[in-house]
């Protein structure tokens, strides 16, 4: 992973960003609009699941769809910052309703290979990323209307994590939390605390005033929910990686902390669905869709 940023950041473009918060999973989805056109993108959509009852819901996705239709916007992109382990993606549902391309980082192939083995998926499960319409490489450029966007590879939490920089806004996935929340875990298969530190340093080398939008907020110390910060605020105040914290110090902290954490409540359904770009596994011979529970594996 290169240390330099492989593109120039245009802070003169300020997209309109609307957050949608899924309280059960503490997840933010975002509607991102080009201010000069009707073009838009959706970042990290959520499909709800009643895991105990085996029932799915798309109430949150419907709110995003309603907002897009109400403003007569054109959906061009449905972006996944990574393969989420704590919520299910609603990307195919939104695409069916509104169009747009589903995109994720090119290292989804690594994630599919890893979890394809863990869930003992058969040969019908493609491990080449073809479930997605676009696999982003580090530095790739794309547009939302007239808004210039770039994908930045920021692995460590997972191998496929990407930060998407859209004008003066960046959507960091789980690479960072709000400054008082620190950073995400790095102990999932394919995760690496040292690589995560290096990815965060890439982010912190971006312009001070760049707006950073979080994928999650767990409201430390009982404060109200927050989702937006800046590079400068993270560099000065992030409790895990503020200026002066060395790589070795971060790795010790992160690995020690991760060793105390249990698996996310929805990791088993999330990974099986999200590695398929939000599509459900194929129905069994009786027409019912099933998810697997690998015992003593994760």
Secondary structure by P-SEA (a helix, b strand, c coil): cccccccccccccccbbbbbbbccccbbbbbccccccccccccbbbbbbcccccccccaaaaaaaaaaaaaccccccccccccccccccaaaaaaaabbbbbbbccaaaaaaaaaaaaacccccccccccccccccccccccccccbbbbbbbbcccccbbbbbbcccccccccccccccccccccccccccaaaaaaaaaaaaaccccbbbbbccccccccccccccccaaaaacccccccccccaaaaaaaaaaaaaacccccaaaaaaacccccccccccccccbbbbbbbcccc
